[in-house]
Amino acid sequence: MGGNSGHRGISCGIGLEDLLTALITASFHALAETVGRAFDDSDGREPVDRLLACARAYRAWAVANPRRFNLIWTDQVLGYAAPPGGPTVTAERAVYRPFLLAIGQAQGKGDRLVDFAALPTEDRHRLLGLFATMHGLVSLEINSHLAPGSIDGEALLIDQMTHASRHLLSPQD
């Protein structure tokens, strides 16, 4: 038994869809744990510093795990669709939680932003814009689209996250 026989045995035994779901869920959990630890370790600091600590952790995990990052954030597996409302959805939300907590603290809203779906459309748009900035820059970096060698990915990320978060990090009514 050589070649792909081991892979076929695994995928047939538990099902390829289940295997992919498990891999994606585990990767989301690993990223969420990394970001959550950065949030916890920055306790007592200013909300912007907590947000930036989370962004640094998000980037560091992606740089260390580019294949897993691309697996969870792209449609790399042709024909695979995560189960609606399944474990990948819950695991993905766990990645966002520390960011939403830091922004909620800055705005004087505590943990109210964590229920993202219940937020007004304008708030969701602003938060998604901030996540898009972070995620886009990290994705470009780990996929070698930031003019490798000429741009410090972490410095660029922190600069842009600081700029993009100014409005979000001010106290809101």
MOLINDA-V878780 format. One record per pair of residues at least 12 apart in sequence whose C-alpha atoms are under 6 Angstrom apart, sorted by sequence separation. I is the first residue (numbers start at 0). J is the second residue. D is the distance in whole Angstrom. If there is no record, write none. Layout:
i->I j->J d->D
i->I j->J d->D
//
This chain:
i->99 j->112 d->6
i->99 j->113 d->6
i->37 j->52 d->6
i->38 j->53 d->6
i->37 j->53 d->6
i->34 j->53 d->5
i->34 j->56 d->5
i->34 j->57 d->6
i->23 j->71 d->6
i->50 j->98 d->6
i->50 j->101 d->6
i->46 j->101 d->5
i->46 j->105 d->5
i->28 j->90 d->6
i->31 j->93 d->6
i->35 j->97 d->6
i->106 j->168 d->6
i->24 j->87 d->5
i->27 j->90 d->5
i->31 j->94 d->4
i->105 j->168 d->5
i->106 j->169 d->6
i->107 j->170 d->6
i->27 j->91 d->6
i->106 j->170 d->4
i->106 j->171 d->5
i->24 j->90 d->6
i->102 j->168 d->6
i->58 j->137 d->6
i->62 j->141 d->6
//
